[in-house]
């Protein structure tokens, strides 16, 4: 991934980005405060819903602009915050959240003029297009890895383990390119750190990666309980678990209810 020269921002646009980042940070602080809120659950949920609406409005503002690399780190961070808070509220990874993931990846390709008109790529193809782009700016990587961690949650909870394996292989690069061991791939995944000052995020890629490791260990334990006659090393063991059995406890682990 080669570096790309980013043109200087007009002063007015740069000021707007600063204001939008402050708005994101304010909403993230509100959401985090709710976890320590002693008010009744219904009132906390209403406050969380109001915070989510604020994040959605901010996201729509950013996505209403032409896709541009200087604004994408903030836009992708706001998108991640929307997905995390929404999943926490409904305790599920719903279809509209996968559409949000898809739109975020399309915006990255649009900013680099790599998205074909009327493209109908699925999520797997979009991830391949984004991560294999030679001109992918390094400043996008922290937010992209966070988006990838949310994609990993969705694919693990819906039993799309082959897609998840390919995603992790691409994220890890040549380090684990030939490995199909999900546990090894998760352990080897090292999300890049955000450069300061960066917009606040509810859960960064590293923390989500760590919880994915815990969730995968739970999955292995569940598989052994369901089929005790199989050894821990049995090939294909993970694929035998119905997705709904795993997703009912994966999402609460990843996104505790407010």
C-alpha positions as CSV (number, residue, x, y, z in Angstrom):
1,X,0.0,0.0,0.0
2,X,1.8,3.1,-1.2
3,X,1.4,6.5,0.3
4,X,-0.7,9.0,-1.5
5,X,-0.2,12.8,-1.6
6,X,-3.3,14.4,-0.1
7,X,-4.1,17.9,-1.3
8,X,-4.4,20.6,1.3
9,X,-7.9,21.2,2.5
10,X,-9.7,24.5,2.0
11,X,-9.7,26.4,5.3
12,X,-13.5,26.4,5.5
13,X,-13.7,22.6,4.9
14,X,-11.0,22.0,7.4
15,X,-12.9,24.0,10.0
16,X,-16.1,22.0,9.2
17,X,-14.2,18.8,9.8
18,X,-13.0,20.0,13.1
19,X,-16.6,20.8,14.1
20,X,-17.9,17.5,12.9
21,X,-15.1,15.7,14.8
22,X,-16.1,17.6,18.0
23,X,-19.7,16.6,17.5
24,X,-18.7,12.9,17.1
25,X,-16.5,13.1,20.2
26,X,-19.4,14.7,22.2
27,X,-21.8,11.9,21.2
28,X,-19.3,9.2,22.0
29,X,-18.7,10.6,25.4
30,X,-22.5,10.6,25.9
31,X,-22.8,7.0,24.9
32,X,-20.0,5.9,27.2
33,X,-21.5,7.9,30.1
34,X,-24.7,5.8,29.6
35,X,-22.9,2.7,30.7
36,X,-22.4,4.3,34.1
37,X,-25.9,5.8,34.3
38,X,-28.0,4.7,37.2
39,X,-31.3,5.8,35.7
40,X,-34.0,3.1,34.9
41,X,-33.2,1.0,31.8
42,X,-36.0,2.6,29.6
43,X,-34.6,6.1,30.2
44,X,-31.1,4.9,29.4
45,X,-32.3,3.3,26.2
46,X,-34.1,6.5,25.1
47,X,-30.9,8.5,25.8
48,X,-28.9,6.0,23.8
49,X,-31.4,6.2,21.0
50,X,-31.1,10.0,21.0
51,X,-27.3,9.6,20.8
52,X,-27.6,7.2,17.9
53,X,-29.9,9.6,16.1
54,X,-27.2,12.3,16.5
55,X,-24.5,10.0,15.1
56,X,-26.8,9.0,12.2
57,X,-27.4,12.7,11.3
58,X,-23.7,13.3,11.4
59,X,-23.0,10.3,9.2
60,X,-25.6,11.5,6.7
61,X,-24.0,14.9,6.6
62,X,-20.5,13.4,5.8
63,X,-21.9,10.9,3.3
64,X,-23.7,13.8,1.6
65,X,-20.4,15.2,0.6
66,X,-18.3,13.9,-2.4
67,X,-16.2,11.1,-1.1
68,X,-12.7,12.5,-0.3
69,X,-9.7,10.9,1.5
70,X,-9.2,13.8,4.0
71,X,-12.7,13.3,5.4
72,X,-12.9,9.5,5.3
73,X,-11.1,8.8,8.6
74,X,-13.8,10.8,10.4
75,X,-16.6,9.4,8.2
76,X,-15.6,5.8,8.8
77,X,-15.2,6.4,12.5
78,X,-18.7,7.8,12.7
79,X,-19.9,4.9,10.7
80,X,-18.3,2.4,13.2
81,X,-19.8,4.3,16.1
82,X,-23.3,4.1,14.5
83,X,-22.9,0.3,13.9
84,X,-21.6,-0.4,17.4
85,X,-24.3,1.6,19.2
86,X,-27.1,0.2,17.0
87,X,-25.9,-3.4,17.6
88,X,-25.8,-2.7,21.3
89,X,-29.3,-1.3,21.4
90,X,-31.0,-4.1,19.4
91,X,-28.6,-6.9,20.5
92,X,-28.3,-8.1,16.9
93,X,-26.3,-7.5,13.7
94,X,-29.2,-6.6,11.4
95,X,-29.4,-6.3,7.6
96,X,-29.3,-2.5,7.7
97,X,-26.0,-2.7,9.5
98,X,-24.5,-4.8,6.7
99,X,-25.8,-2.2,4.2
100,X,-23.9,0.4,6.3
101,X,-20.7,-1.6,6.0
102,X,-21.2,-1.9,2.2
103,X,-21.8,1.8,1.8
104,X,-18.7,2.6,3.8
105,X,-16.5,0.4,1.6
106,X,-18.0,1.9,-1.5
107,X,-17.2,5.4,-0.2
108,X,-13.5,4.4,0.2
109,X,-13.4,3.2,-3.4
110,X,-15.3,6.3,-4.7
111,X,-12.7,8.5,-3.0
112,X,-10.0,6.7,-5.0
113,X,-12.0,6.5,-8.2
114,X,-11.9,2.7,-8.1
115,X,-15.6,2.1,-7.9
116,X,-17.1,1.1,-11.2
117,X,-20.4,2.8,-12.1
118,X,-23.5,0.7,-11.1
119,X,-21.1,-1.8,-9.4
120,X,-22.9,-4.6,-7.7
121,X,-20.1,-6.0,-5.7
122,X,-20.9,-8.0,-2.5
123,X,-19.1,-7.4,0.8
124,X,-16.4,-10.0,0.1
125,X,-15.6,-8.4,-3.2
126,X,-15.6,-4.9,-1.8
127,X,-13.2,-5.8,1.0
128,X,-10.9,-7.4,-1.6
129,X,-11.0,-4.3,-3.8
130,X,-10.4,-1.9,-0.9
131,X,-7.6,-3.8,0.8
132,X,-5.8,-4.7,-2.4
133,X,-5.7,-1.2,-3.7
134,X,-2.1,-0.1,-4.1
135,X,-3.0,3.5,-3.5
136,X,-4.8,3.0,-0.2
137,X,-3.7,6.0,2.0
138,X,-2.2,4.9,5.4
139,X,-4.3,7.4,7.3
140,X,-7.4,5.3,6.4
141,X,-6.0,2.1,7.9
142,X,-7.0,2.5,11.6
143,X,-10.7,3.3,10.7
144,X,-10.7,0.5,8.1
145,X,-9.4,-2.0,10.6
146,X,-12.2,-1.0,13.0
147,X,-14.7,-1.5,10.2
148,X,-13.1,-4.9,9.4
149,X,-13.5,-5.9,13.1
150,X,-17.3,-5.2,12.8
151,X,-17.4,-7.2,9.6
152,X,-15.6,-10.0,11.4
153,X,-18.4,-9.9,14.1
154,X,-21.0,-10.3,11.4
155,X,-19.3,-13.1,9.6
156,X,-18.5,-15.0,12.8
157,X,-22.0,-14.7,14.1
158,X,-23.5,-15.9,10.8
159,X,-21.1,-18.7,10.3
160,X,-19.4,-17.2,7.2
161,X,-16.1,-18.5,8.3
162,X,-14.5,-18.9,4.9
163,X,-15.2,-15.2,4.2
164,X,-13.8,-14.3,7.6
165,X,-10.7,-16.3,7.0
166,X,-10.0,-14.5,3.7
167,X,-10.6,-11.1,5.3
168,X,-8.1,-11.9,8.1
169,X,-5.6,-13.3,5.7
170,X,-5.7,-10.0,3.7
171,X,-5.5,-7.9,6.8
172,X,-2.5,-9.8,8.0
173,X,-0.7,-9.7,4.6
174,X,2.0,-12.2,3.9
175,X,2.5,-13.0,7.6
176,X,-0.3,-15.6,7.6
177,X,-1.4,-15.7,4.0
178,X,-1.4,-19.5,3.8
179,X,-2.9,-20.1,7.2
180,X,-6.6,-21.1,7.5
181,X,-6.4,-21.4,11.3
182,X,-8.9,-18.7,12.5
183,X,-7.4,-18.6,16.0
184,X,-3.9,-18.0,14.6
185,X,-5.2,-15.4,12.2
186,X,-7.0,-13.5,15.0
187,X,-3.9,-13.7,17.2
188,X,-1.7,-12.4,14.4
189,X,-4.0,-9.5,13.5
190,X,-2.4,-6.3,14.7
191,X,-4.6,-3.3,14.0
192,X,-2.7,-0.1,13.5
193,X,-2.9,2.6,16.2
194,X,-4.7,5.8,15.6
195,X,-2.6,8.9,15.2
196,X,-3.3,11.7,17.6
197,X,-5.6,13.6,17.5
198,X,-8.1,11.1,16.2
199,X,-11.9,11.1,16.5
200,X,-13.2,9.1,19.5
201,X,-14.6,5.7,18.9
202,X,-16.8,3.5,21.1
203,X,-14.7,0.4,20.6
204,X,-11.4,0.3,18.7
205,X,-10.3,-2.5,16.4
206,X,-7.9,-3.9,19.0
207,X,-10.5,-4.3,21.7
208,X,-12.9,-5.8,19.3
209,X,-10.2,-8.2,18.1
210,X,-9.6,-9.3,21.7
211,X,-13.3,-10.0,22.3
212,X,-13.5,-11.9,19.0
213,X,-10.7,-14.1,20.4
214,X,-12.8,-14.7,23.5
215,X,-15.9,-15.3,21.4
216,X,-14.1,-17.8,19.2
217,X,-13.0,-19.7,22.3
218,X,-16.6,-19.8,23.4
219,X,-17.5,-21.1,20.0
220,X,-15.0,-24.0,20.4
221,X,-16.4,-24.8,23.8
222,X,-19.9,-24.8,22.5
223,X,-18.9,-27.1,19.6
224,X,-17.4,-29.6,22.1
225,X,-20.5,-29.5,24.3
226,X,-22.8,-30.1,21.3
227,X,-20.6,-33.0,19.9
228,X,-18.6,-34.4,22.8
229,X,-17.6,-37.4,20.7
230,X,-15.4,-35.1,18.5
231,X,-11.9,-34.1,19.6
232,X,-10.8,-30.5,19.9
233,X,-8.8,-30.8,16.8
234,X,-11.5,-32.3,14.6
235,X,-11.5,-30.6,11.2
236,X,-14.8,-28.9,10.3
237,X,-16.0,-28.8,13.9
238,X,-16.7,-25.1,13.8
239,X,-18.8,-25.3,10.7
240,X,-21.2,-27.7,12.4
241,X,-22.7,-25.1,14.8
242,X,-26.0,-23.6,13.6
243,X,-25.4,-19.8,13.3
244,X,-28.4,-18.8,15.5
245,X,-27.0,-20.8,18.4
246,X,-23.8,-18.8,18.4
247,X,-25.1,-15.4,17.5
248,X,-27.4,-15.3,20.5
249,X,-24.4,-15.0,22.8
250,X,-21.8,-13.5,20.5
251,X,-23.5,-10.1,20.0
252,X,-24.1,-9.5,23.8
253,X,-20.4,-10.3,24.4
254,X,-19.3,-7.9,21.7
255,X,-21.9,-5.2,22.5
256,X,-23.2,-5.2,26.1
257,X,-26.8,-4.0,26.3
258,X,-27.4,-0.5,27.6
